Amino acid sequence: MRHRITVVNTLSRARRQLRI
């Protein structure tokens, strides 16, 4: 269940940088 948190965190960070 911790693997899902890492994937969500990476996607969230990547989406924030892409929005820049």
N, C-alpha and C positions, 0 to 999 in steps of 0.2 A: 504493500500500500504506500510505501515511501517513494517508490519509483514514480508514481503518478504525480506526486508533489514536485519532483525534480522536472519532470516534463512540462508541467504547467508553469513552473517558475521560468524555465528557459523560453517557453513560448511567450510568456508575458513580457520578459525582458527584450526579446527579439522584436516583438510588436511595438514596443515603446521606442525602440531605437529606429525602427522602420518609419514610424510616424514623424520622426524628426525631419 
